[in-house]
Amino acid sequence: MNATAISSKQKIIKLIRALGGVAAIVAFNRLLRRISAFSHYLQFVLQWGVRPVAGWFDHYLDIHYLWGKTRTPLSCERGILGLLAIKPGARVLELCCGDGFNSFHFYSIRAGKIVAMDLDRDAIASARRNFAVDNIEFVAGDIRHDMPREQFDNIVWDASLEYFTPEEIGQLLAGVKQRLGPEGILSGQVLLQDIQAEEHSHIFRTAAELSQFLQPHFRNIRLLETRYPSRTNVYFYASDAALPFSPAG
């Protein structure tokens, strides 16, 4: 943009301010947020209000409705804590990526390449529609059979271990270990719960139980727990190398 264009833009901005345009646009944006919150509330009720529930979660529901409703920053917490394990230029595999929200909004700014996989073809179609960028490849597939065989610096398996049986979790962790380089890190999150949800094949009741799944495969394990009125989350980092938050990490 040249100096003349910048000067003209500044003059327009000053004129809008002089006419009270700032207050008008602030009020208009406040109205838009209320409309957006209500429309996302309707989407949430339609998809998650009664069973059967949707097969994947649209995380814009978090941003536009649930975050303000519950004051729970889970949608950002998950992405940020996952990002802490990823080094610049890393090759990343995200398992059970859902709508691709975290791959795009958190991991893609740092990763060199992301392969994001989910079983639900509708979720992958949504991800490709909303989050298409050069360094993310969204792939439809069953991680029990279709997990890519190349090596990765990071594998993210977030909020989906519960959908697999204990036997499948063990087999998948063995497959993850084979695909991680010597310095590679597995990271993710599980939900602690007392009652098994209809769609879950296994429930994690304690952080120690999660650790028992990880210990046969990784030398170093780090767990972080966050608690909210509606849920308790355990974030995990596992590797044979140094981990985030460790003295050598």
C-alpha positions in Angstrom: 0.0 0.0 0.0 1.5 3.3 -1.1 1.7 6.5 1.0 -1.3 8.2 -0.8 -3.5 5.2 -0.1 -2.4 5.1 3.6 -3.1 8.9 3.9 -6.6 8.4 2.4 -7.4 5.5 4.7 -6.4 7.6 7.7 -8.6 10.5 6.6 -11.6 8.1 6.3 -10.9 6.6 9.7 -10.7 10.1 11.3 -14.0 11.1 9.6 -15.8 8.0 10.8 -14.5 8.6 14.3 -15.7 12.3 14.2 -19.2 11.1 13.1 -19.4 8.7 16.1 -18.8 5.6 13.9 -16.7 3.8 16.6 -19.7 3.6 19.0 -21.9 2.4 16.2 -19.6 -0.3 15.0 -19.0 -1.5 18.6 -22.8 -1.7 19.2 -23.2 -3.5 15.8 -20.5 -6.1 16.7 -22.1 -6.6 20.1 -25.4 -7.4 18.3 -23.6 -9.8 15.9 -22.1 -11.7 18.8 -25.5 -12.1 20.4 -27.0 -13.4 17.2 -24.0 -15.7 16.7 -24.3 -17.0 20.2 -28.0 -17.8 19.8 -27.6 -19.5 16.4 -24.8 -21.6 17.7 -26.9 -22.5 20.8 -29.6 -23.7 18.4 -27.0 -25.8 16.5 -25.8 -27.3 19.8 -29.3 -28.2 20.9 -30.1 -29.8 17.6 -26.8 -31.8 17.4 -26.3 -32.6 21.1 -29.6 -32.1 22.9 -31.0 -35.6 22.5 -29.5 -39.0 21.5 -28.3 -40.0 19.0 -25.8 -37.2 19.2 -23.7 -36.0 16.3 -20.7 -38.1 15.3 -18.2 -35.2 15.6 -18.1 -31.9 17.4 -18.0 -28.5 15.7 -15.6 -26.5 17.9 -17.0 -23.2 16.7 -19.8 -24.1 19.1 -17.2 -23.6 21.9 -16.1 -20.3 20.6 -19.4 -18.8 19.8 -21.6 -20.3 22.5 -20.3 -22.7 25.1 -17.3 -20.6 26.3 -19.5 -17.7 27.1 -22.2 -19.9 28.6 -19.9 -22.0 30.9 -16.8 -19.7 31.2 -14.7 -22.8 30.7 -11.7 -22.2 28.4 -11.4 -25.8 27.4 -11.4 -25.2 23.6 -8.2 -23.0 23.9 -6.7 -25.0 26.8 -6.5 -28.2 24.7 -4.9 -26.5 21.7 -2.4 -24.5 23.7 -1.2 -27.4 25.9 -0.9 -29.6 22.8 1.1 -26.8 21.0 3.7 -26.8 23.8 5.0 -30.2 22.7 5.5 -29.1 19.0 8.8 -27.6 17.9 9.1 -25.3 14.8 9.0 -27.2 11.6 7.9 -30.4 13.2 6.1 -33.1 11.2 2.9 -33.8 13.1 0.2 -36.6 13.0 -3.1 -35.8 14.7 -5.2 -38.9 15.4 -9.0 -38.5 15.6 -8.7 -34.8 14.6 -12.5 -34.3 14.4 -13.3 -31.0 12.6 -9.7 -30.0 12.3 -10.1 -27.0 14.7 -6.9 -27.6 16.7 -4.7 -28.5 13.8 -5.6 -25.2 12.1 -5.9 -22.8 15.0 -3.0 -24.1 17.1 -0.6 -26.6 15.6 -0.4 -25.3 12.0 1.4 -22.0 12.9 4.4 -24.0 14.2 4.4 -27.3 12.4 6.0 -27.8 9.1 3.5 -30.5 8.0 0.4 -31.9 9.6 -1.4 -35.1 8.7 -4.8 -35.0 10.5 -6.9 -38.2 10.4 -10.4 -39.0 11.5 -12.8 -41.9 10.9 -15.8 -39.6 10.3 -15.9 -38.5 6.6 -18.3 -35.7 7.4 -15.8 -34.3 10.0 -13.0 -34.5 7.4 -15.2 -32.8 4.8 -15.9 -30.0 7.2 -12.2 -29.7 8.0 -11.3 -29.4 4.4 -14.0 -26.8 3.8 -13.1 -24.6 6.8 -9.4 -25.1 7.5 -7.7 -25.8 4.2 -4.0 -24.6 4.3 -0.9 -25.7 2.6 0.7 -27.5 5.6 -2.3 -29.6 6.7 -3.5 -32.7 5.0 -6.9 -34.0 6.2 -7.3 -37.7 5.7 -10.4 -39.9 6.3 -9.4 -43.2 7.8 -9.6 -45.6 10.7 -6.5 -45.2 12.9 -6.7 -48.9 13.9 -5.9 -49.9 10.2 -5.0 -46.7 8.2 -2.5 -44.9 10.4 0.3 -43.5 8.2 3.5 -45.5 8.4 6.0 -42.7 8.0 7.9 -41.1 10.9 6.7 -38.0 12.8 8.1 -35.6 15.4 4.8 -35.3 17.2 1.7 -37.4 17.4 -1.4 -35.8 19.0 -4.2 -38.1 20.3 -6.6 -35.7 22.0 -9.9 -36.5 23.7 -10.5 -39.7 21.9 -8.8 -42.6 23.7 -12.1 -43.3 25.4 -13.6 -44.4 22.1 -11.3 -47.5 22.0 -11.2 -50.7 24.1 -8.2 -51.2 26.4 -6.8 -53.8 24.0 -7.1 -51.3 21.1 -5.5 -48.5 23.1 -2.5 -50.8 23.8 -2.2 -51.8 20.1 -2.5 -48.2 19.0 0.1 -46.9 21.4 2.5 -49.5 20.1 1.8 -48.3 16.6 2.3 -44.7 17.7 5.7 -45.5 19.2 6.8 -47.1 15.9 6.0 -43.9 14.1 7.7 -41.5 16.4 11.3 -40.5 15.8 13.9 -40.8 18.6 13.0 -37.3 20.0 9.3 -37.7 19.2 6.5 -36.8 21.6 3.0 -38.2 22.0 0.6 -35.7 23.5 -3.1 -35.6 24.2 -5.9 -35.5 26.7 -8.4 -37.8 28.4 -11.6 -37.1 30.3 -11.9 -38.6 33.8 -15.4 -39.9 34.5 -17.3 -42.3 36.8 -20.0 -43.4 34.4 -19.3 -44.8 30.9 -21.0 -42.7 28.2 -22.9 -44.7 25.5 -20.4 -43.7 22.8 -17.3 -44.6 24.8 -15.7 -48.0 24.9 -13.5 -47.3 28.0 -13.6 -44.9 30.9 -10.6 -43.4 32.7 -11.3 -43.0 36.4 -7.9 -41.8 37.5 -4.7 -40.2 36.0 -2.8 -43.3 37.3 -4.8 -45.5 35.0 -3.8 -43.5 32.0 -0.2 -43.7 33.1 -0.4 -47.5 33.2 -1.4 -47.5 29.5 1.6 -45.2 28.6 4.3 -46.8 30.7 5.0 -49.9 28.6 5.8 -47.8 25.6 7.5 -44.6 26.9 10.4 -43.9 29.2 9.2 -40.4 30.2 5.6 -39.5 31.0 4.2 -36.1 32.2 0.6 -35.6 33.3 -1.3 -32.3 33.9 -4.8 -32.2 35.4 -7.3 -29.4 35.1 -10.6 -29.4 36.9 -13.9 -27.6 36.0 -17.4 -28.0 37.5 -18.5 -30.2 34.6 -15.3 -32.3 34.0 -11.8 -33.2 34.9 -9.2 -33.5 32.2 -5.8 -35.1 32.2 -3.2 -34.0 29.6 -0.4 -36.3 28.8 3.1 -36.0 27.2 5.0 -39.2 26.6 8.4 -39.8 25.0 11.8 -41.5 25.4 13.3 -38.0 25.2 12.8 -34.8 27.3 9.3 -33.5 27.7 7.6 -30.1 28.1 7.8 -28.8 31.7 10.8 -31.1 32.6 14.1 -29.5 33.6 15.8 -30.8 30.4 12.7 -29.9 28.2 
